Amino acid sequence: MSPILEGQDLALRFGAVRALDDVSLSLWPGEVVAIVGESGSGKSTLLRVLAGLMEPQAGRVLYHDAEGAAQDVHALREAERRTLMRRDWGFVHQNARDGLRMGVSAGGNIGERLMAAGGRHYGNIRAAAAEWMSRVEMDPARMDEAPRNFSGGMQQRLQIARCLVTRPRLVFMDEPTGGLDVSVQARLLDLIRSLVAELGLAVLFVTHDIAAARLLAHRIVVMRHGRIVEEGLADRVLDDPRHPYTQLLVASVLAA
Ligand SMILES: Nc1ncnc2c1ncn2[C@@H]1O[C@H](COP(=O)(O)OP(=O)(O)OP(=O)(O)O)[C@@H](O)[C@H]1O
């Protein structure tokens, strides 16, 4: 079996800041990996480079598709990259507004992504949108309402439904529960966990929240100053952190 995604020797600087400094990371099919680290450590930059949204200055990203062919993500033509993002990948943003179209109804947000992936039959698309609203525990009777009528947590559920309706193989998430109330976060994390397990998704997600990493991730990658300082199985990294920086990170959470 080959990894589903491989970042090889990635580097990216912003002026004097090394946001990524020779980072390599592989993600395996069905694996959930959390990228943790303090603010400014390069987590979002790594996610965006791996997701093809930002060009690295060195290194490359390989995606192994369902047929086993390796594709160099940053060498794809724009149209090919967009097809990949619609068909095989999903991206869940921290701010639901970045992942939703606020002028389109809730059901339309889900249906639109199905149409972009080739769905044509209006009745089937509407039925799928209703089914996905139920799966993310939203009331399908509200599918014609605009996203702004829903709370932040519900908007995030809608963004997840929009992302998963096309059954991607690989999902990127940038702080998917960031900015929400603690009780809302906990329910959303539970939902994400059950959907990810049920669909067998490979997920790469960025979080500040060590508890979220423990709940969702099989493996944890710890970043500092643009480098990976430690990685390993989630329980091992959190219960027996080896790098002093990870020890501080875990201890600061326990103390909080
Ligand atoms: N577009 C940009 N222009 C200039 N500097 C940037 C840009 N994007 C990121 N940086 C810098 O690169 C470094 C890594 O940023 P990044 O956003 O990847 O960190 P992060 O770990 O995701 O932080 P946070 O948790 O606060 O989102 C930081 O020093 C940041 O200021």
The ligand as an SDF file (V2000), in Angstrom:
LIG
                    3D

 31 33  0  0  0  0  0  0  0  0999 V2000
    1.1020   35.1330    3.7210 N   0  0  0  0  0  0  0  0  0  0  0  0
    2.0590   35.3100    4.6310 C   0  0  0  0  0  0  0  0  0  0  0  0
    2.9110   36.3390    4.5640 N   0  0  0  0  0  0  0  0  0  0  0  0
    3.9050   36.5060    5.4710 C   0  0  0  0  0  0  0  0  0  0  0  0
    4.1310   35.6690    6.5040 N   0  0  0  0  0  0  0  0  0  0  0  0
    3.3030   34.6270    6.6290 C   0  0  0  0  0  0  0  0  0  0  0  0
    2.2330   34.3900    5.7120 C   0  0  0  0  0  0  0  0  0  0  0  0
    1.5820   33.2470    6.0950 N   0  0  0  0  0  0  0  0  0  0  0  0
    2.2300   32.8190    7.1970 C   0  0  0  0  0  0  0  0  0  0  0  0
    3.2490   33.6380    7.5190 N   0  0  0  0  0  0  0  0  0  0  0  0
    4.1860   33.4370    8.6450 C   0  0  0  0  0  0  0  0  0  0  0  0
    4.6650   32.1120    8.5740 O   0  0  0  0  0  0  0  0  0  0  0  0
    4.7410   31.5330    9.8710 C   0  0  0  0  0  0  0  0  0  0  0  0
    3.8560   30.3010    9.9430 C   0  0  0  0  0  0  0  0  0  0  0  0
    2.5040   30.7040    9.8340 O   0  0  0  0  0  0  0  0  0  0  0  0
    1.2780   29.6770    9.9230 P   0  0  0  0  0  0  0  0  0  0  0  0
    0.0190   30.4740    9.7260 O   0  0  0  0  0  0  0  0  0  0  0  0
    1.5160   28.5450    9.0170 O   0  0  0  0  0  0  0  0  0  0  0  0
    1.3890   29.1860   11.4270 O   0  0  0  0  0  0  0  0  0  0  0  0
    0.3150   28.4030   12.2950 P   0  0  0  0  0  0  0  0  0  0  0  0
    1.0760   27.4230   13.1010 O   0  0  0  0  0  0  0  0  0  0  0  0
   -0.7770   27.8860   11.4200 O   0  0  0  0  0  0  0  0  0  0  0  0
   -0.2290   29.5640   13.2210 O   0  0  0  0  0  0  0  0  0  0  0  0
   -1.7000   29.7930   13.8110 P   0  0  0  0  0  0  0  0  0  0  0  0
   -1.9340   28.6580   14.7460 O   0  0  0  0  0  0  0  0  0  0  0  0
   -1.5990   31.1130   14.5070 O   0  0  0  0  0  0  0  0  0  0  0  0
   -2.6450   29.8050   12.6340 O   0  0  0  0  0  0  0  0  0  0  0  0
    4.3220   32.6350   10.8460 C   0  0  0  0  0  0  0  0  0  0  0  0
    5.4920   33.2800   11.3080 O   0  0  0  0  0  0  0  0  0  0  0  0
    3.5000   33.5700    9.9870 C   0  0  0  0  0  0  0  0  0  0  0  0
    3.5570   34.8870   10.4830 O   0  0  0  0  0  0  0  0  0  0  0  0
  1  2  1  0
  2  3  1  0
  2  7  2  0
  3  4  2  0
  4  5  1  0
  5  6  2  0
  6  7  1  0
  6 10  1  0
  7  8  1  0
  8  9  2  0
  9 10  1  0
 10 11  1  0
 11 12  1  0
 11 30  1  0
 12 13  1  0
 13 14  1  0
 13 28  1  0
 14 15  1  0
 15 16  1  0
 16 17  2  0
 16 18  1  0
 16 19  1  0
 19 20  1  0
 20 21  2  0
 20 22  1  0
 20 23  1  0
 23 24  1  0
 24 25  2  0
 24 26  1  0
 24 27  1  0
 28 29  1  0
 28 30  1  0
 30 31  1  0
M  END
$$$$
